[in-house]
Amino acid sequence: MTQLTLDMPDEVFATMHKDPAEFTNELRVAAAVKWYELELISQGRAAEIAGLTRAEFITALGRYKVCPFQYTAEEVFAELADAD
């Protein structure tokens, strides 16, 4: 596993009301959620990046108000129609 080092102002932790370890975990989740929302990565890969199970990641999507589905209703209906 690759390890990254980020320089962060100390004030960030107080602003976010998190210690450095909590902040690091939240940063991983936030990045994974955003990349998933932008459809850059799959839900499974996002969960892996976030360090969560897939079920926990879906819960995190809800906290960030991101839909767990990457298909619109129209796309689902079109796919179902094509399957007939």
N, CA, C and O atoms as a Tinker XYZ file with bonds, in Angstrom:
   336  protein
     1  N      0.843000   -1.175000    0.000000    73     2
     2  CA     0.000000    0.000000    0.000000    64     1     3
     3  C      0.890000    1.240000    0.000000    63     2     4     5
     4  O      1.898000    1.290000    0.705000    81     3
     5  N      0.518000    2.216000   -0.778000    73     3     6
     6  CA     1.250000    3.469000   -0.842000    64     5     7
     7  C      0.770000    4.395000    0.261000    63     6     8     9
     8  O     -0.423000    4.462000    0.557000    81     7
     9  N      1.700000    5.099000    0.856000    73     7    10
    10  CA     1.358000    6.050000    1.911000    64     9    11
    11  C      1.620000    7.453000    1.396000    63    10    12    13
    12  O      2.656000    7.705000    0.780000    81    11
    13  N      0.689000    8.373000    1.641000    73    11    14
    14  CA     0.817000    9.762000    1.239000    64    13    15
    15  C      0.993000   10.642000    2.473000    63    14    16    17
    16  O      0.478000   10.342000    3.550000    81    15
    17  N      1.721000   11.721000    2.292000    73    15    18
    18  CA     1.886000   12.687000    3.376000    64    17    19
    19  C      1.353000   14.029000    2.899000    63    18    20    21
    20  O      1.734000   14.513000    1.834000    81    19
    21  N      0.468000   14.629000    3.692000    73    19    22
    22  CA    -0.095000   15.942000    3.371000    64    21    23
    23  C      0.263000   16.922000    4.469000    63    22    24    25
    24  O      0.202000   16.592000    5.654000    81    23
    25  N      0.629000   18.105000    4.081000    73    23    26
    26  CA     0.851000   19.176000    5.049000    64    25    27
    27  C     -0.448000   19.952000    5.193000    63    26    28    29
    28  O     -0.956000   20.520000    4.227000    81    27
    29  N     -0.978000   19.970000    6.408000    73    27    30
    30  CA    -2.238000   20.665000    6.680000    64    29    31
    31  C     -2.019000   21.664000    7.806000    63    30    32    33
    32  O     -1.310000   21.370000    8.768000    81    31
    33  N     -2.621000   22.839000    7.692000    73    31    34
    34  CA    -2.543000   23.791000    8.802000    64    33    35
    35  C     -3.212000   23.193000   10.041000    63    34    36    37
    36  O     -4.250000   22.541000    9.930000    81    35
    37  N     -2.636000   23.406000   11.195000    73    35    38
    38  CA    -3.189000   22.854000   12.434000    64    37    39
    39  C     -4.631000   23.299000   12.673000    63    38    40    41
    40  O     -5.412000   22.572000   13.287000    81    39
    41  N     -4.981000   24.480000   12.194000    73    39    42
    42  CA    -6.322000   25.021000   12.412000    64    41    43
    43  C     -7.412000   24.172000   11.748000    63    42    44    45
    44  O     -8.567000   24.192000   12.174000    81    43
    45  N     -7.042000   23.434000   10.714000    73    43    46
    46  CA    -8.013000   22.605000    9.994000    64    45    47
    47  C     -8.663000   21.606000   10.935000    63    46    48    49
    48  O     -9.872000   21.386000   10.861000    81    47
    49  N     -7.891000   21.004000   11.806000    73    47    50
    50  CA    -8.416000   19.980000   12.706000    64    49    51
    51  C     -9.412000   20.576000   13.693000    63    50    52    53
    52  O    -10.433000   19.961000   13.999000    81    51
    53  N     -9.119000   21.759000   14.186000    73    51    54
    54  CA   -10.049000   22.423000   15.096000    64    53    55
    55  C    -11.319000   22.832000   14.347000    63    54    56    57
    56  O    -12.425000   22.684000   14.867000    81    55
    57  N    -11.159000   23.338000   13.146000    73    55    58
    58  CA   -12.313000   23.746000   12.346000    64    57    59
    59  C    -13.234000   22.565000   12.067000    63    58    60    61
    60  O    -14.456000   22.694000   12.136000    81    59
    61  N    -12.652000   21.425000   11.756000    73    59    62
    62  CA   -13.427000   20.229000   11.433000    64    61    63
    63  C    -13.837000   19.439000   12.681000    63    62    64    65
    64  O    -14.584000   18.465000   12.582000    81    63
    65  N    -13.347000   19.859000   13.858000    73    63    66
    66  CA   -13.633000   19.171000   15.122000    64    65    67
    67  C    -13.216000   17.701000   15.059000    63    66    68    69
    68  O    -13.936000   16.810000   15.510000    81    67
    69  N    -12.024000   17.475000   14.481000    73    67    70
    70  CA   -11.499000   16.123000   14.349000    64    69    71
    71  C    -10.015000   16.112000   14.659000    63    70    72    73
    72  O     -9.303000   17.084000   14.405000    81    71
    73  N     -9.559000   14.990000   15.214000    73    71    74
    74  CA    -8.121000   14.841000   15.394000    64    73    75
    75  C     -7.532000   14.400000   14.044000    63    74    76    77
    76  O     -8.289000   14.052000   13.138000    81    75
    77  N     -6.215000   14.408000   13.893000    73    75    78
    78  CA    -5.621000   14.066000   12.590000    64    77    79
    79  C     -6.051000   12.703000   12.033000    63    78    80    81
    80  O     -6.245000   12.576000   10.824000    81    79
    81  N     -6.200000   11.703000   12.872000    73    79    82
    82  CA    -6.618000   10.382000   12.390000    64    81    83
    83  C     -8.048000   10.412000   11.864000    63    82    84    85
    84  O     -8.337000    9.855000   10.805000    81    83
    85  N     -8.943000   11.065000   12.607000    73    83    86
    86  CA   -10.337000   11.194000   12.165000    64    85    87
    87  C    -10.418000   12.003000   10.871000    63    86    88    89
    88  O    -11.181000   11.668000    9.965000    81    87
    89  N     -9.629000   13.063000   10.798000    73    87    90
    90  CA    -9.603000   13.905000    9.609000    64    89    91
    91  C     -9.142000   13.106000    8.391000    63    90    92    93
    92  O     -9.718000   13.226000    7.310000    81    91
    93  N     -8.108000   12.295000    8.571000    73    91    94
    94  CA    -7.588000   11.468000    7.482000    64    93    95
    95  C     -8.659000   10.516000    6.973000    63    94    96    97
    96  O     -8.843000   10.377000    5.764000    81    95
    97  N     -9.364000    9.861000    7.880000    73    95    98
    98  CA   -10.437000    8.946000    7.480000    64    97    99
    99  C    -11.539000    9.684000    6.739000    63    98   100   101
   100  O    -12.037000    9.204000    5.721000    81    99
   101  N    -11.918000   10.840000    7.243000    73    99   102
   102  CA   -12.979000   11.630000    6.604000    64   101   103
   103  C    -12.541000   12.116000    5.222000    63   102   104   105
   104  O    -13.353000   12.175000    4.299000    81   103
   105  N    -11.275000   12.458000    5.082000    73   103   106
   106  CA   -10.741000   12.895000    3.793000    64   105   107
   107  C    -10.813000   11.764000    2.772000    63   106   108   109
   108  O    -11.173000   11.992000    1.617000    81   107
   109  N    -10.474000   10.554000    3.190000    73   107   110
   110  CA   -10.560000    9.384000    2.296000    64   109   111
   111  C    -11.994000    9.147000    1.847000    63   110   112   113
   112  O    -12.249000    8.889000    0.671000    81   111
   113  N    -12.925000    9.234000    2.784000    73   111   114
   114  CA   -14.335000    9.019000    2.447000    64   113   115
   115  C    -14.825000   10.119000    1.513000    63   114   116   117
   116  O    -15.487000    9.834000    0.516000    81   115
   117  N    -14.509000   11.365000    1.823000    73   115   118
   118  CA   -14.968000   12.482000    0.998000    64   117   119
   119  C    -14.432000   12.370000   -0.433000    63   118   120   121
   120  O    -15.167000   12.608000   -1.392000    81   119
   121  N    -13.176000   12.015000   -0.574000    73   119   122
   122  CA   -12.590000   11.856000   -1.909000    64   121   123
   123  C    -13.275000   10.724000   -2.654000    63   122   124   125
   124  O    -13.620000   10.870000   -3.827000    81   123
   125  N    -13.474000    9.601000   -1.986000    73   123   126
   126  CA   -14.107000    8.449000   -2.632000    64   125   127
   127  C    -15.537000    8.770000   -3.058000    63   126   128   129
   128  O    -15.961000    8.398000   -4.153000    81   127
   129  N    -16.276000    9.458000   -2.197000    73   127   130
   130  CA   -17.656000    9.841000   -2.524000    64   129   131
   131  C    -17.669000   10.754000   -3.748000    63   130   132   133
   132  O    -18.474000   10.555000   -4.658000    81   131
   133  N    -16.796000   11.743000   -3.780000    73   131   134
   134  CA   -16.777000   12.685000   -4.899000    64   133   135
   135  C    -16.389000   11.991000   -6.193000    63   134   136   137
   136  O    -17.016000   12.225000   -7.226000    81   135
   137  N    -15.372000   11.144000   -6.160000    73   135   138
   138  CA   -14.945000   10.429000   -7.363000    64   137   139
   139  C    -16.045000    9.497000   -7.853000    63   138   140   141
   140  O    -16.232000    9.333000   -9.059000    81   139
   141  N    -16.778000    8.881000   -6.915000    73   139   142
   142  CA   -17.910000    8.040000   -7.295000    64   141   143
   143  C    -19.003000    8.896000   -7.923000    63   142   144   145
   144  O    -19.568000    8.528000   -8.953000    81   143
   145  N    -19.300000   10.027000   -7.312000    73   143   146
   146  CA   -20.336000   10.927000   -7.821000    64   145   147
   147  C    -20.008000   11.391000   -9.242000    63   146   148   149
   148  O    -20.905000   11.539000  -10.071000    81   147
   149  N    -18.740000   11.615000   -9.516000    73   147   150
   150  CA   -18.303000   12.047000  -10.850000    64   149   151
   151  C    -18.184000   10.880000  -11.832000    63   150   152   153
   152  O    -17.802000   11.062000  -12.988000    81   151
   153  N    -18.518000    9.679000  -11.350000    73   151   154
   154  CA   -18.469000    8.456000  -12.148000    64   153   155
   155  C    -17.062000    8.130000  -12.645000    63   154   156   157
   156  O    -16.882000    7.578000  -13.731000    81   155
   157  N    -16.070000    8.483000  -11.828000    73   155   158
   158  CA   -14.681000    8.172000  -12.155000    64   157   159
   159  C    -14.286000    6.782000  -11.669000    63   158   160   161
   160  O    -13.373000    6.157000  -12.209000    81   159
   161  N    -14.993000    6.303000  -10.630000    73   159   162
   162  CA   -14.689000    4.999000  -10.045000    64   161   163
   163  C    -15.988000    4.285000   -9.713000    63   162   164   165
   164  O    -17.042000    4.905000   -9.574000    81   163
   165  N    -15.890000    2.977000   -9.591000    73   163   166
   166  CA   -17.064000    2.171000   -9.228000    64   165   167
   167  C    -17.350000    2.288000   -7.731000    63   166   168   169
   168  O    -16.535000    2.784000   -6.954000    81   167
   169  N    -18.526000    1.817000   -7.362000    73   167   170
   170  CA   -18.904000    1.829000   -5.954000    64   169   171
   171  C    -17.979000    0.941000   -5.133000    63   170   172   173
   172  O    -17.599000    1.302000   -4.019000    81   171
   173  N    -17.619000   -0.209000   -5.671000    73   171   174
   174  CA   -16.714000   -1.118000   -4.970000    64   173   175
   175  C    -15.341000   -0.514000   -4.765000    63   174   176   177
   176  O    -14.773000   -0.617000   -3.678000    81   175
   177  N    -14.798000    0.119000   -5.804000    73   175   178
   178  CA   -13.481000    0.756000   -5.703000    64   177   179
   179  C    -13.546000    1.929000   -4.729000    63   178   180   181
   180  O    -12.621000    2.141000   -3.946000    81   179
   181  N    -14.637000    2.689000   -4.778000    73   179   182
   182  CA   -14.795000    3.823000   -3.862000    64   181   183
   183  C    -14.809000    3.351000   -2.411000    63   182   184   185
   184  O    -14.186000    3.962000   -1.543000    81   183
   185  N    -15.526000    2.257000   -2.159000    73   183   186
   186  CA   -15.562000    1.707000   -0.796000    64   185   187
   187  C    -14.165000    1.312000   -0.356000    63   186   188   189
   188  O    -13.777000    1.553000    0.788000    81   187
   189  N    -13.407000    0.704000   -1.262000    73   187   190
   190  CA   -12.032000    0.299000   -0.949000    64   189   191
   191  C    -11.165000    1.516000   -0.617000    63   190   192   193
   192  O    -10.419000    1.502000    0.363000    81   191
   193  N    -11.263000    2.562000   -1.432000    73   191   194
   194  CA   -10.491000    3.792000   -1.182000    64   193   195
   195  C    -10.872000    4.396000    0.161000    63   194   196   197
   196  O    -10.014000    4.863000    0.910000    81   195
   197  N    -12.170000    4.383000    0.461000    73   195   198
   198  CA   -12.657000    4.964000    1.712000    64   197   199
   199  C    -12.312000    4.111000    2.931000    63   198   200   201
   200  O    -12.410000    4.575000    4.067000    81   199
   201  N    -11.910000    2.865000    2.694000    73   199   202
   202  CA   -11.610000    1.975000    3.815000    64   201   203
   203  C    -12.869000    1.467000    4.487000    63   202   204   205
   204  O    -12.877000    1.197000    5.688000    81   203
   205  N    -13.946000    1.337000    3.700000    73   203   206
   206  CA   -15.242000    0.921000    4.221000    64   205   207
   207  C    -15.735000   -0.314000    3.488000    63   206   208   209
   208  O    -15.259000   -0.634000    2.399000    81   207
   209  N    -16.696000   -1.008000    4.096000    73   207   210
   210  CA   -17.399000   -2.044000    3.358000    64   209   211
   211  C    -18.315000   -1.337000    2.366000    63   210   212   213
   212  O    -18.537000   -0.130000    2.463000    81   211
   213  N    -18.835000   -2.090000    1.424000    73   211   214
   214  CA   -19.734000   -1.471000    0.447000    64   213   215
   215  C    -20.987000   -0.930000    1.129000    63   214   216   217
   216  O    -21.470000    0.145000    0.773000    81   215
   217  N    -21.516000   -1.662000    2.099000    73   215   218
   218  CA   -22.700000   -1.201000    2.837000    64   217   219
   219  C    -22.400000    0.087000    3.593000    63   218   220   221
   220  O    -23.214000    1.010000    3.600000    81   219
   221  N    -21.232000    0.152000    4.230000    73   219   222
   222  CA   -20.847000    1.375000    4.945000    64   221   223
   223  C    -20.669000    2.538000    3.969000    63   222   224   225
   224  O    -21.004000    3.680000    4.286000    81   223
   225  N    -20.136000    2.236000    2.772000    73   223   226
   226  CA   -19.953000    3.295000    1.780000    64   225   227
   227  C    -21.301000    3.837000    1.301000    63   226   228   229
   228  O    -21.452000    5.042000    1.104000    81   227
   229  N    -22.268000    2.956000    1.115000    73   227   230
   230  CA   -23.605000    3.401000    0.707000    64   229   231
   231  C    -24.202000    4.313000    1.775000    63   230   232   233
   232  O    -24.859000    5.304000    1.456000    81   231
   233  N    -23.974000    3.978000    3.033000    73   231   234
   234  CA   -24.425000    4.848000    4.130000    64   233   235
   235  C    -23.724000    6.203000    4.055000    63   234   236   237
   236  O    -24.351000    7.241000    4.263000    81   235
   237  N    -22.415000    6.192000    3.757000    73   235   238
   238  CA   -21.662000    7.446000    3.620000    64   237   239
   239  C    -22.209000    8.278000    2.464000    63   238   240   241
   240  O    -22.274000    9.503000    2.559000    81   239
   241  N    -22.601000    7.622000    1.374000    73   239   242
   242  CA   -23.205000    8.362000    0.260000    64   241   243
   243  C    -24.435000    9.119000    0.733000    63   242   244   245
   244  O    -24.659000   10.263000    0.338000    81   243
   245  N    -25.230000    8.481000    1.578000    73   243   246
   246  CA   -26.413000    9.142000    2.130000    64   245   247
   247  C    -26.051000   10.357000    2.971000    63   246   248   249
   248  O    -26.718000   11.389000    2.893000    81   247
   249  N    -24.997000   10.240000    3.775000    73   247   250
   250  CA   -24.554000   11.384000    4.590000    64   249   251
   251  C    -24.129000   12.560000    3.715000    63   250   252   253
   252  O    -24.327000   13.719000    4.078000    81   251
   253  N    -23.544000   12.250000    2.562000    73   251   254
   254  CA   -23.091000   13.296000    1.638000    64   253   255
   255  C    -24.166000   13.680000    0.620000    63   254   256   257
   256  O    -23.932000   14.503000   -0.266000    81   255
   257  N    -25.356000   13.069000    0.760000    73   255   258
   258  CA   -26.485000   13.343000   -0.131000    64   257   259
   259  C    -26.160000   13.039000   -1.593000    63   258   260   261
   260  O    -26.516000   13.793000   -2.499000    81   259
   261  N    -25.467000   11.902000   -1.796000    73   259   262
   262  CA   -25.124000   11.426000   -3.133000    64   261   263
   263  C    -25.907000   10.147000   -3.383000    63   262   264   265
   264  O    -25.899000    9.234000   -2.558000    81   263
   265  N    -26.573000   10.086000   -4.507000    73   263   266
   266  CA   -27.368000    8.916000   -4.863000    64   265   267
   267  C    -26.457000    7.705000   -5.065000    63   266   268   269
   268  O    -25.429000    7.815000   -5.733000    81   267
   269  N    -26.819000    6.555000   -4.500000    73   267   270
   270  CA   -25.979000    5.372000   -4.663000    64   269   271
   271  C    -26.084000    4.748000   -6.057000    63   270   272   273
   272  O    -25.312000    3.850000   -6.393000    81   271
   273  N    -27.030000    5.215000   -6.861000    73   271   274
   274  CA   -27.230000    4.669000   -8.204000    64   273   275
   275  C    -26.623000    5.601000   -9.241000    63   274   276   277
   276  O    -26.841000    6.812000   -9.198000    81   275
   277  N    -25.864000    5.039000  -10.172000    73   275   278
   278  CA   -25.252000    5.866000  -11.206000    64   277   279
   279  C    -26.071000    5.868000  -12.490000    63   278   280   281
   280  O    -25.628000    6.402000  -13.507000    81   279
   281  N    -27.248000    5.282000  -12.453000    73   279   282
   282  CA   -28.131000    5.273000  -13.608000    64   281   283
   283  C    -29.323000    6.170000  -13.337000    63   282   284   285
   284  O    -29.823000    6.226000  -12.214000    81   283
   285  N    -29.778000    6.871000  -14.364000    73   283   286
   286  CA   -31.025000    7.612000  -14.247000    64   285   287
   287  C    -32.168000    6.634000  -14.475000    63   286   288   289
   288  O    -31.956000    5.536000  -14.990000    81   287
   289  N    -33.357000    7.020000  -14.099000    73   287   290
   290  CA   -34.527000    6.163000  -14.316000    64   289   291
   291  C    -34.692000    5.866000  -15.801000    63   290   292   293
   292  O    -35.030000    4.744000  -16.180000    81   291
   293  N    -34.455000    6.860000  -16.635000    73   291   294
   294  CA   -34.581000    6.680000  -18.080000    64   293   295
   295  C    -33.598000    5.632000  -18.601000    63   294   296   297
   296  O    -33.943000    4.828000  -19.468000    81   295
   297  N    -32.376000    5.644000  -18.071000    73   295   298
   298  CA   -31.372000    4.665000  -18.497000    64   297   299
   299  C    -31.767000    3.249000  -18.084000    63   298   300   301
   300  O    -31.564000    2.298000  -18.839000    81   299
   301  N    -32.325000    3.113000  -16.900000    73   299   302
   302  CA   -32.770000    1.798000  -16.435000    64   301   303
   303  C    -33.896000    1.289000  -17.326000    63   302   304   305
   304  O    -33.882000    0.132000  -17.746000    81   303
   305  N    -34.878000    2.155000  -17.617000    73   303   306
   306  CA   -35.992000    1.745000  -18.468000    64   305   307
   307  C    -35.516000    1.394000  -19.876000    63   306   308   309
   308  O    -36.000000    0.428000  -20.466000    81   307
   309  N    -34.585000    2.157000  -20.417000    73   307   310
   310  CA   -34.052000    1.875000  -21.747000    64   309   311
   311  C    -33.314000    0.529000  -21.756000    63   310   312   313
   312  O    -33.431000   -0.245000  -22.706000    81   311
   313  N    -32.564000    0.264000  -20.703000    73   311   314
   314  CA   -31.837000   -1.007000  -20.608000    64   313   315
   315  C    -32.815000   -2.173000  -20.514000    63   314   316   317
   316  O    -32.603000   -3.216000  -21.131000    81   315
   317  N    -33.888000   -1.997000  -19.741000    73   315   318
   318  CA   -34.899000   -3.042000  -19.615000    64   317   319
   319  C    -35.605000   -3.273000  -20.959000    63   318   320   321
   320  O    -35.892000   -4.413000  -21.324000    81   319
   321  N    -35.877000   -2.204000  -21.678000    73   319   322
   322  CA   -36.543000   -2.322000  -22.981000    64   321   323
   323  C    -35.640000   -3.039000  -23.983000    63   322   324   325
   324  O    -36.126000   -3.816000  -24.805000    81   323
   325  N    -34.342000   -2.789000  -23.924000    73   323   326
   326  CA   -33.403000   -3.430000  -24.825000    64   325   327
   327  C    -33.257000   -4.922000  -24.520000    63   326   328   329
   328  O    -32.899000   -5.709000  -25.396000    81   327
   329  N    -33.535000   -5.300000  -23.279000    73   327   330
   330  CA   -33.388000   -6.707000  -22.870000    64   329   331
   331  C    -34.529000   -7.567000  -23.408000    63   330   332   333
   332  O    -34.404000   -8.789000  -23.489000    81   331
   333  N    -35.634000   -6.934000  -23.773000    73   331   334
   334  CA   -36.797000   -7.699000  -24.286000    64   333   335
   335  C    -36.570000   -8.231000  -25.651000    63   334   336
   336  O    -37.447000   -8.888000  -26.212000    81   335
